[in-house]
Amino acid sequence: MNIYEAIESNVVSSKPEYDRSNLKCSIAHMSLGGFHRSHQARYLHDYLQTHSENWGIYSIGLLDNDVELIQHLQSQGNLYTLVERSGNDDVVKVIGSIKSTVHAPSKPEFTIEKLSSDDIKIISLTITEKGYCYDSKKNLDVEHPMIKADLSPGAIPVSAIGYLFAACNERMENNGEPFTLLSCDNLPGNGEVSKRILLQFAEAKDAQVAKWIQQNVSFPNSMVDRITPAPNEDTVKFVKNQFGIEDPAALVSESFSQWIIEDDFINGRPALEEVGVQFVKDVEPYEKLKVRLLNGSHSALSYLSYLIGHRNVDLAMADPLVADFVRLYMDEDVTQSIPQVSGIDVEQYKDILIERFSNPAISDQIQRLAMDGSEKIVNAIAPVIEYQIENGGSLKYIAFAIAAWYRYLIGVDESGNTIEIVDPMAKDLSLLANANPQDPKEFLSIAQIFGEKASQNNEFVNQVREKLALINEMGTKNALTKLLQQ
């Protein structure tokens, strides 16, 4: 059955109860990945079930591979199937909060017109770390190819930052309304980063627009959490075989979901606290808890698990070696760096993370976690290294995780099979690992990833070097076994 037939069936537990034909979009979202559709769009769907306000979403694809997804969505009225999987039960929903979609590179002027419309009160982002085009200090990288292109006179935008600037410029020239820019990316202080990058771009392009942004755009920080494997052909087949729904835009996620937002909206917002969103004064403690424990643990387990031979996260967590490592990584190396978080029991939070990682119904890909390590580790692991160095804490398990990453970057696994390294620094990192397979000192000296203190601390450097030697000498599995016996 197609998506419309699915809505009328008893398979779907949640479908749009609101009138989508009259739904107006007050939110524009960039871009159109699976996480946005399983998280923000699902929250708005739940909200619209009982509210008549016009808080529909206009989703904007920025990437070449968004074209096919947009075509699929548009062919079925931008409806799509979301299966939330707990491991014990599957809940099937048809999400209707995305009213319209557009591929920005195909229609740049139309996209700018939409972003600059007074109808749009909030522009939200899930453009990943790389989409902000920042340098090692999280300032605008003016040498980035997309930024260089967008800063040229009369440029048609190619970056998300370029589109945002163009929208601000249009609003300024037309005496338009202010808006809120809401980052939903896994970046510490994502609102502050968004503000800094956009202002730096505007100052380089047009100081008047920078002044307008200062006065007319708010940048709340936020923290988001929901494991959503990248949808693929297997996802579509699963939804068809399990539930009889033919939906090329289908996706699955875990049942757990969390969204915490700093309550700083300049032109109104939906009352999402009614559907489980937490609005707080300070997001930072929640952010550190989540990024360091969840995202950091994901990265830490990914490289050693891949080298051992695991390809799915749940199967890796079913390996006692990996499961013990992850818990000790959290308990011994990370927890000390977590601030007190109001309303959160950190020990219980870690228990829940282990359950989530182990969920066989999600079966996330190890390679997805291993992608873009140079961008993930700088936010999720490097601050913990710095904290533990300053406070004399344990770095035993972090050192092993970094050693495993270095070994992984050689690009060949322990069976001689090629590893596809997906990382913006892949070429440089792989060259370094192959040139110095026994010594990670130069690797740890990359301040863009590890900061300044990692390579200057001889104890940490020696720990990574020793763990790497064990991995090289006896293989990752035996080295991990020895680590856990110490």
C-alpha positions in Angstrom: 0.0 0.0 0.0 1.1 3.6 -0.6 1.4 6.3 2.0 -2.2 7.4 1.6 -3.5 3.9 1.9 -1.3 3.4 5.0 -2.9 6.4 6.7 -6.3 4.7 6.4 -5.0 1.3 7.7 -4.7 0.1 11.2 -1.0 -0.3 10.9 -0.3 3.4 11.5 -0.6 4.5 15.1 -0.2 8.3 14.4 -1.2 10.2 11.3 -1.9 13.8 10.6 -5.1 14.8 12.4 -4.6 18.4 11.3 -5.7 20.0 8.0 -2.5 20.0 6.0 -4.2 21.7 3.0 -4.4 25.0 5.1 -1.2 24.5 7.1 1.2 27.4 6.7 4.9 27.1 7.2 6.4 29.3 9.9 9.6 27.2 10.1 12.2 26.8 7.4 14.6 23.9 8.0 18.1 23.4 6.4 18.7 20.5 5.5 16.7 17.4 4.8 18.5 14.5 6.5 17.0 11.6 8.3 17.7 13.1 11.8 15.6 16.2 11.0 12.7 14.0 9.8 12.8 11.7 12.9 13.3 14.4 15.4 12.3 18.0 14.9 9.6 17.2 12.3 8.2 14.5 14.6 8.0 16.9 17.5 6.1 19.4 15.3 3.9 16.7 14.0 2.9 15.8 17.6 2.4 19.5 18.3 0.2 20.1 15.3 -2.1 17.2 16.3 -3.7 19.5 19.0 -2.8 23.0 17.8 -4.2 25.0 14.9 -1.3 27.5 14.8 0.6 27.6 11.5 3.9 25.9 12.5 4.4 23.8 9.5 7.9 23.2 8.1 9.4 24.2 4.8 12.4 21.8 4.4 15.3 22.8 2.2 17.7 20.3 0.8 21.2 21.6 0.2 23.1 18.5 -1.1 23.1 16.8 -4.5 21.9 13.6 -3.1 18.8 15.4 -1.6 17.2 15.6 -5.1 15.9 12.0 -5.2 14.6 12.2 -1.6 12.8 15.5 -2.4 11.2 13.9 -5.5 10.0 11.0 -3.5 8.6 13.2 -0.8 6.9 15.6 -3.2 5.3 12.6 -5.0 3.4 11.7 -1.8 2.6 15.2 -0.5 5.7 15.3 1.6 4.3 12.7 3.9 6.6 9.9 5.0 6.7 6.9 7.3 8.7 6.9 10.6 9.1 3.6 12.5 10.2 4.1 16.1 11.9 1.0 17.4 12.4 0.2 21.0 13.6 -3.4 20.6 10.3 -4.7 22.1 7.8 -2.9 19.9 7.6 -0.9 16.7 5.5 2.2 16.5 4.6 3.3 12.9 3.8 6.9 12.3 3.1 8.9 9.2 4.6 12.4 9.7 2.9 15.4 8.1 4.6 18.4 9.6 6.8 19.0 6.5 4.4 20.9 4.2 6.8 21.7 1.4 10.3 20.8 0.2 12.8 22.4 -2.2 16.2 21.6 -3.5 18.2 24.9 -2.9 20.9 24.4 -5.6 18.2 23.9 -8.2 16.1 26.9 -7.1 18.5 29.3 -5.3 16.4 32.5 -5.8 13.2 30.8 -4.8 15.0 29.4 -1.7 16.2 32.9 -0.7 12.7 34.3 -1.2 11.3 31.6 1.1 14.0 32.1 3.8 13.4 35.9 3.7 9.6 35.8 3.9 8.0 37.3 7.0 6.0 34.1 7.2 9.1 32.3 8.4 9.6 33.0 12.2 12.3 30.3 12.8 15.1 28.9 10.5 16.5 25.7 11.9 19.6 23.8 11.0 20.9 20.3 10.8 23.8 20.9 8.5 26.4 18.9 10.5 29.7 20.3 11.7 31.1 20.7 8.2 28.2 22.9 7.1 29.4 25.7 9.3 32.6 26.1 7.4 34.7 27.0 10.4 38.4 26.7 11.2 40.1 25.0 14.1 39.1 27.8 16.4 35.5 27.7 15.2 35.8 31.0 13.3 34.7 31.4 9.7 37.2 29.7 7.4 37.5 32.4 4.7 39.6 30.0 2.7 36.9 27.3 2.5 36.0 26.9 -1.2 32.2 27.4 -0.6 32.8 30.5 1.6 35.2 32.0 -0.9 32.6 31.5 -3.6 29.9 33.0 -1.5 31.9 36.1 -0.6 32.5 37.0 -4.2 30.4 39.9 -5.6 27.0 38.8 -6.9 27.5 35.2 -5.9 24.6 32.7 -5.9 24.9 31.0 -2.6 26.4 27.5 -2.3 26.8 27.2 1.5 24.1 27.3 4.2 25.9 30.4 5.5 25.6 32.0 2.2 21.9 31.4 2.0 21.4 32.7 5.5 23.2 35.9 4.7 21.2 36.3 1.6 18.0 35.9 3.6 19.1 38.5 6.2 20.1 40.9 3.4 16.6 40.6 1.8 14.9 41.1 5.1 17.0 44.1 5.8 16.3 45.7 2.4 12.6 45.0 2.6 12.2 46.1 6.3 11.3 42.5 7.1 10.7 40.9 10.4 13.3 39.4 12.7 13.7 35.6 13.0 15.3 33.0 15.2 18.1 30.9 13.9 17.9 27.5 15.7 20.9 25.2 15.3 20.1 21.5 16.0 23.6 20.2 15.3 25.9 18.4 17.7 28.1 21.4 18.4 28.9 22.7 21.9 27.3 26.1 22.0 25.7 25.6 18.6 23.7 28.9 18.9 26.9 30.8 19.7 28.8 29.1 16.9 25.9 30.0 14.4 25.9 33.6 15.5 29.7 34.0 15.3 30.0 32.4 11.9 27.1 34.2 10.3 28.2 37.6 11.7 31.8 37.0 10.5 30.5 36.2 7.1 28.3 39.3 7.1 31.1 41.5 8.3 33.2 40.3 5.4 30.4 40.8 2.9 28.4 43.8 4.1 28.7 45.4 7.5 25.2 46.8 7.3 23.8 43.3 7.2 25.9 42.3 10.1 24.4 45.2 12.1 20.9 44.1 11.1 21.7 40.5 12.3 22.8 41.8 15.7 19.5 43.5 16.2 17.1 41.1 14.5 18.2 37.5 14.9 18.3 35.4 18.0 20.5 32.4 18.3 19.3 30.0 21.1 21.6 27.0 22.0 20.0 23.6 21.8 20.8 20.0 22.5 19.2 17.2 20.4 19.3 13.4 20.9 17.8 10.5 18.9 19.7 7.7 17.2 18.6 7.6 13.6 20.5 5.3 11.2 20.9 6.8 7.8 17.9 5.4 5.7 18.8 3.3 2.7 17.3 0.6 0.5 17.2 -1.9 3.4 15.1 0.6 5.4 12.6 0.9 2.6 12.5 -2.9 2.2 12.0 -3.4 6.0 9.0 -1.0 6.1 7.5 -2.7 3.1 8.0 -6.3 4.3 7.1 -5.7 7.9 4.2 -3.3 7.5 3.2 -3.5 3.8 3.9 0.2 3.2 5.7 1.2 0.0 7.5 4.4 0.9 10.8 5.3 -0.7 11.2 8.1 2.0 10.7 5.8 5.0 13.1 5.9 7.9 13.5 4.3 11.3 14.7 5.6 14.6 15.0 4.5 18.2 12.0 5.3 20.5 14.1 7.6 22.8 14.1 11.3 21.9 15.2 14.4 23.7 15.3 18.1 22.7 16.5 20.8 25.1 16.4 24.5 23.9 17.5 27.8 25.4 14.3 29.9 25.5 15.5 32.8 23.4 13.1 33.3 20.4 12.8 36.7 19.0 9.6 36.3 16.9 7.5 33.7 18.7 7.7 29.9 18.9 5.3 26.9 19.2 4.7 25.6 22.7 6.7 22.5 22.2 7.0 22.0 25.9 3.6 20.4 25.6 5.0 17.6 23.5 8.2 16.9 25.6 10.7 19.6 24.6 12.5 21.2 27.5 13.1 24.9 27.4 15.8 26.0 29.8 18.0 29.1 30.6 21.3 27.2 30.1 21.7 24.3 27.8 25.5 23.8 28.4 25.3 21.2 31.2 22.9 19.1 29.2 25.0 19.5 26.1 28.2 18.4 27.8 26.4 15.4 29.3 25.1 14.2 26.0 28.0 15.1 23.7 30.7 13.7 25.9 28.9 10.5 27.0 26.8 9.6 23.9 28.7 11.1 21.0 32.1 10.5 22.6 31.3 6.9 23.4 30.0 6.4 19.8 33.3 7.6 18.4 35.3 5.7 20.9 33.7 2.4 20.3 33.5 2.7 16.5 37.2 2.4 15.5 38.1 -0.5 17.8 34.8 -2.3 17.0 35.5 -2.0 13.3 39.0 -3.3 13.7 37.8 -6.3 15.7 35.4 -7.0 12.8 32.0 -5.7 13.9 29.9 -3.7 11.4 26.7 -3.1 13.5 26.6 -1.2 16.8 24.2 -3.6 18.5 26.4 -6.6 17.5 29.5 -4.8 18.8 27.7 -4.1 22.1 26.8 -7.8 22.3 30.6 -8.4 22.5 31.5 -8.3 26.2 34.8 -6.8 25.3 33.2 -3.8 23.6 30.4 -3.4 26.2 32.9 -3.5 29.1 35.1 -1.0 27.3 32.2 1.5 26.7 31.1 1.4 30.3 34.6 1.8 31.7 35.2 4.6 29.1 32.2 6.4 30.5 32.8 5.7 34.2 36.6 6.2 34.5 37.5 8.7 31.8 34.4 10.9 31.1 32.1 11.1 34.1 34.5 13.3 36.1 34.2 16.0 33.3 30.4 16.1 33.4 28.9 19.1 35.4 25.9 18.7 37.6 22.8 18.6 35.4 19.5 19.5 36.9 17.0 16.7 36.9 19.4 14.1 35.5 20.8 11.0 37.3 24.1 10.6 35.5 24.5 6.9 36.5 21.0 6.1 35.2 21.7 8.1 32.1 24.7 5.9 31.3 22.6 2.8 31.9 20.1 4.1 29.4 22.9 4.8 26.9 24.1 1.2 27.1 20.6 0.0 26.4 20.2 2.3 23.5 23.5 1.4 21.9 22.6 -2.3 22.3 19.1 -2.0 20.7 19.0 -4.7 18.0 16.0 -3.1 16.4 18.1 -0.1 15.4 21.3 -1.9 14.4 23.2 1.3 13.5 26.2 1.1 11.3 29.7 1.2 12.8 30.9 3.1 9.7 28.4 5.8 10.3 29.7 6.4 13.7 33.3 6.3 12.4 32.7 9.0 9.7 34.1 12.5 10.1 36.2 11.7 13.2 38.2 14.8 12.8 35.0 16.9 13.3 33.3 14.7 15.9 36.3 14.1 18.2 37.2 17.8 18.5 33.8 18.3 20.2 33.1 15.1 22.0 36.5 13.7 23.2 39.1 16.5 23.0 37.5 18.6 25.8 37.5 15.5 28.0 41.2 14.9 27.3 41.9 18.5 28.3 39.8 18.3 31.4 41.5 15.1 32.6 44.9 16.4 31.9 44.2 19.5 34.0 42.6 17.5 36.8 44.9 14.4 36.8 42.1 12.1 35.8 42.1 8.8 34.0 42.8 8.8 30.2 43.4 5.0 29.9 40.4 4.2 27.7 40.4 7.4 25.7 44.1 6.6 24.9 43.0 3.2 23.6 40.2 4.7 21.5 42.5 7.3 19.9 45.1 4.6 19.2 42.4 2.5 17.5 41.4 5.5 15.4 45.0 6.0 14.3 45.3 2.3 13.3 42.0 2.6 11.5 43.2 5.6 9.5 45.9 3.4 7.9 43.0 2.3 5.7 43.4 -1.4 5.8 41.8 -3.7 8.5 43.5 -6.5 10.3 42.4 -9.0 7.6 43.9 -6.9 4.8 40.6 -5.4 3.6 40.4 -1.8 2.5 38.7 0.6 4.9 36.9 3.5 3.3 37.9 6.6 5.4 35.1 9.2 5.2 36.5 12.3 6.7 37.2 15.9 5.5 40.8 15.4 6.6 40.9 11.8 5.3 43.9 12.3 2.9 46.1 14.0 5.3 45.3 11.8 8.3 45.8 8.6 6.3 49.1 9.8 4.9 50.3 10.6 8.4 49.1 7.2 9.8 50.8 5.3 7.0 54.0 7.3 7.3 54.3 6.9 11.1 52.3 3.7 11.9 54.2 3.2 15.3 54.3 6.8 16.5 51.1 9.0 17.0 53.0 12.1 18.4 52.6 14.1 15.2 48.9 13.0 14.9 48.2 14.2 18.5 49.9 17.5 17.6 47.0 18.4 15.3 45.6 21.2 17.3 42.6 21.4 15.0 41.5 18.1 16.4 43.1 17.6 19.8 43.7 21.2 21.0 47.1 22.3 22.4 47.4 20.2 25.5 47.2 16.6 24.3 50.6 16.5 22.5 52.3 18.5 25.3 51.3 16.0 27.9 54.0 13.3 27.8 51.9 10.9 29.9 49.0 11.0 27.5 51.2 10.7 24.4 53.0 7.7 25.9 49.6 6.0 26.8 48.4 6.4 23.2 51.8 5.1 21.9 51.7 2.1 24.2 48.1 1.2 23.3 49.0 1.6 19.6 52.0 -0.8 20.0 49.7 -3.4 21.6 47.2 -3.1 18.8 49.9 -3.4 16.1 51.6 -6.3 17.9 48.7 -8.5 19.0 45.6 -7.2 17.1 42.9 -5.0 18.5 40.9 -7.8 20.1 43.8 -9.2 22.1 45.0 -5.6 23.0 41.5 -4.7 24.2 41.4 -7.9 26.3 44.7 -7.0 27.9 43.5 -3.5 28.6 40.5 -4.7 30.4 42.5 -7.1 32.5 44.8 -4.3 33.8 
